[in-house]
Amino acid sequence: MTATRKDDHVRLAVAQHDTPPGRRPSTFDDVRFVHHALAGTDRDRVDLTTTVAGRTWPVPLYINAMTGGTAATGRINRDLAIAARETGLPIATGSLSPYLKDPSTAETFSTVRRHHPDGFVMANLNANATPEQARRAVGLLEADALQIHLNSVQETVMPEGDRSFGHWPAAIAAIAKAVEVPVIVKEVGFGLSGRTVTHLAELGVAAADVAGRGGTDFARIENGRRPEQDYAYLEGWGLSTPEALLDARDSGLPLLASGGIRNPLDAARALALGARAVGSSGPFLTTVTTGGPDALITLINTWTDQLTALMTLLGATTPAELSACELQLTGALHDFCTQRGIQRQP
């Protein structure tokens, strides 16, 4: 059942990203940089390095958690790791729950470390994991950090999903105390609110990936696996990534941004809204499954080059300096900020 589900997730996720990114509506379109014609800097002054979980990353981009657990998804993880190695990007595996249930699937995950031996690698587990399981997952990958994903909406729609979530805070605190690497808690596409991030800070978490609505929709994926498809009304649930970043910016943890990142401009917008780094899954998954690691390397290099160009245009010599850029928030995002009492400028 787990193997079938993992392969289904890849198939349905790729199908969601058939629409060209520029034609997919997004709350990121409600974020506009105020143009100042004399604000630019020199390209050779731009430094893309950023600090996450106590480590310096060469670029403020990362390949976020996707898959693993079957022969097909193992090949995807291998190709993602090759692209990460060649571009210097940090990378997260998909949930290692299949490995904890069936150790024979280990290679479908450990291939990431084998093909990216010197890179920043994040293991991934759900909040049901025990401290001992968390240590096993970190050990398998010699991981530099552990992602714990929160996916109550996905589990609710998943036919065979969990139905008990009340123990998650205690479980996260126990894992954060037990492992020797930083713990990063992420959503799977429904967003982390400011209240949630504040709670995570109290639990000993090192960083939070807000992972908002706008990218791969796991309510839609799991509903597609239901014979009656009777949870269609939950598609589109949650906070968008810009909404989550603005809601959580004063919540006491370094923020990462993923969910609906379509292009380098969205990455720059997320950094301007306070993210330390920006992750992508859907566009990278579609690229690597259709064109292999070489196509993904080309895409990542294009994103890195264009992000550098945008920072040059905006006069930001580091990713952190993007947060000083003037922004205009419009549309639904402006309405969200008004109702939540959020001042529009980070």
N, C-alpha and C positions, 0 to 999 in steps of 0.2 A: 504493500500500500504506500509506504514512504517513497519508494523508488518511482512508482507511477506518478505520485503527486509532484515530486521534484521535476520530472520531465514535463508534466503538464504545466507547471509554473513557467518553465522556460518557453514552451510553445505559446502559451497565452500572453506572456509578457511581451514577446517579440511581436505578436499580432497587435497589441495595443499601440506599438510605436510605428505602425505602418504610415500614419499621417506625418507628412513632412513637418519637422519641428517648428518652422516659421509659421505654419498654418494652424498650430495647436494653441488655442487661447490659454493665457496664463496670467496669474496675478502679478507676475514679474513685469508684465506690460504696463502695470500701474505705477511702476517705479521709473522715474526719468531723472537723468543727471541734468542739472542746470548747466548749460554750456557757457563757459567763459573762454573767449578766444585767445586770451593771453596767459592761460593757466598752465599750458603744457610744459613738460620738462624734456630733457634729453634721454633718448632711449637707453644709452649706455649707463645711465644713472639708475635705471629700474632694477630692483633686486626682488625676485619673486619668493625668496625664502620666507617661511613662517614657522612659528613654534606651536606644536600641538603635543599635549601629554608629556611635556618636558623634553621633547626632541625637536630638532630642527628639520623641517621638511624642505626639499629643494624647490618645490612649487606648491602653491596653495590649492592643489587639486588632488583627488584620490579616487581610486576605483572602489566603489562601495560594494557592500555585501550582495551577492546574487545567488550562488548555487553550490552544488556538490552533493555527492551521495550515490551517483550512478555513473556508469561508464561514459555516457554522453556528457554529463555535466562535469565529469573529471577532465575531459578534453577541453571543455570551455574554460575551466579554471586554469589549466595549463597555458592556454593561449592568452588569457588575461594576464597571467603572471609574466609571460614573455614580454608582453607589451609594457607592463609596469617596470620590468627590469630595464628595458631599452629607453624608457622615458624618465625614469627616476620617480615614478608615482608610488605612493603608498597604496596598499591594496588590502581589502578585507575579503575573507571567504564568506560563503553562505553559512547558514546555521550548521554547526557540527553535530546536531542531534542525531542524524543518521549514523555517524561514526560511533556515538555513545551507545546506540542500540545494536550496531553491527560493525565491529572493528575491522571487518574485511573491506569496508569502504574507505579506510584511512587514506589510501593513495589518491583518491579523488579530491582530497583536501591538501595533503602534504605536498602534492605536486606544486602548489603555490610557493612554498618555501624552497623547494628543490630548484625551481626555475627563477626564483627571485631571492638568491641566497643572502644578499647584503641589504635588501630593502626593508622598509617598515611594513610589517605584516600584522594584520589584526585578525584574531580568531573571533568567532561569532557564535553566541548561544542565546536561547530564550531564557526568560526569567524563571522558568521552572527548574533550571539546572541547580545541582547541589555544588557546594564549594569544591568537593572532590572532583566532580565532573568538569568544573571550570578549570581546575589545575591540569587535568588530563588534556583538555582542549588546547590550552596554552602550550603545554609541553609538546604535543604533536607537531605544532607549527613553529616551535621556538618563537612564539608570537611576541611582538613588542607591545601589544595592547590587546585588551579583550573588549569586544562589543557585546553588549546585552541588548537584544532587540525587544521592544514592546509592540505587541500586535494583537491586542484584544479585539479590535474590529475584525481583523482577518480570522481569528479563531472563532469568533461568533458566527461568521458566514461559512467557514469551513465545515463540511459535513461531519468530519471526524475530529473537529477541533476541540480545544480545551474549553471548559465552562467555569473554571475557578481562577479568579485573578486577585483575590484579596490578600494572598500571601506574598505577592510580588515585591512589595517594599522590603520586607524582612529578608527575602531571598537575595535581593540586590545588595543590601548592606552586608550580608554574610559573605557573598562572593567578593565584594570590594575589599573586605578585611582579609580574605583568605589568599588571594592571588598576589603575586609579586610584581605585576605589571599594572599600568593604569587601566581603569575601567571606564569605557565610554558607553553611555546608554543612548540608544537611537530608537526612533519610531521606524515603521516600515512604510510610511507614506500617508500618515494621518496627522502628523504634526505633534510637537511637544509644546504645551502652553507654558507661560511663565510660572504658574503655580506648580506645574509638574517639575520644571527645572529646579525651582527652589527646593522642592522636596528631594530631588536627586542629590543636590548639594549636601543636604543634611544626612544622606545615606552614605556619603564617602566617595561619590563618583567624581572622576577627574574632569570629564567634559561631557557635553550633550550634543548629539546630532539631531537637530529638530526634524529632519526628514519629513517634510510636509506634503500636503496634497498637491498634485499637479504632474507627477510622473506616473510610474506604474501604480495602478489602483488594484490592491489586493482584495478589496471587497468585490470588485468586478471579476477578478480572476477566480476567486473561490465560488462566486455565484455561477460562473460559467461551468463549474464542475458539479453543480447541483442539478439533478434531473428536472426539478420544477423551475429552477432559476428564479426563486421567489424572494430573493433579497436584493433585487435590482434597485430598490429605493435607497440602499446604503452606498451606492456608487457616488463618489464625490464627497463622501463624509470627511470632516476634519478641517484642520487649519492648513492653509497654504503655507509654503515655505516663507515667503515674505511676512505673512501674518505672524507665524511662529517666531521668527527672528525678532520682530518688533515687540511682541508680547513678552519674550523671554530675555531681552537684552540686559536687564538689570537684576537678573535672578541668581547671580552668584557663581556661575560656571562659565568657562570658555565655551563658545558655541561653534559647532560645525553646521554646515548647511547642505542638505541634499533634498531631492524631491522636485522634479520638474525643471532641472537645469538643462536647457535646450541648446545653449551656445555660450561662447565666451562673454557676451554681454550679460547674460543671466548670472554667470559666475562673478563678474565685476559688481553687479547689483547686490548679490548676496554678501560679498565682502564689504561693500559700502554699508550694508545694514547690520554689520557687526560680526559676521562669521570669520573665524580664523582660517578656514579652508573650506573647499566646496567639493562635494562628491557627486558622482554620477553613476547610474546603473543602466537604465534603459537604453540610452543612445550608445553606450559602450557595448552592451550585450548585443544589440542589433548589428552593430558594425562588425564585431568579432565573429558572430555566427554566420554572417553573409560574406565576409571578406578575409577572415582569419586575422592573426596577430599583426601582419604587415599593414592591413587596412586600419586597424585600431591605432597602431603606432603613428601612422600618418595623421589620423584624426586628432590624437592627443597633442602631437607636435604643432598642428594647426591651431588648436585651442591655446596652447602655451604661447605661441607667437602672437596671436591676436589679443590675448589678455595683456601681454606686454605692451602691445600697441595702444590698447585702450588706456592703460595706466599712464603711458607717455602722454597721450592726449589730455588726460584729466589732471596731470601734474602730480600723480601719486608715485613716489619712488619705492614704496613698499606696499604690500597688501593692506597693512594696518592703516596706512595713510588714506586709503579709499574711504574710510569711515568719516573723514573730514570733508568729503565732497558734498556740495549742496545737492539735495534731492527734492524733487517734486513728486508727491504721492497723489494719485488720482483714483477715480472710480471706486470699485469695491474695497480696495485697500484703504483709501482715504476714509470711507465710511466705517470700516472696521476700527481704525485708529480713533475716530471720533467717538464711537460707542464704547470703546475700551479706555478712553481717557489717555491715549498715548500721544505724546508730542511727536510730530512727524519726523523731526531730525534726530538721528541717533546721537 
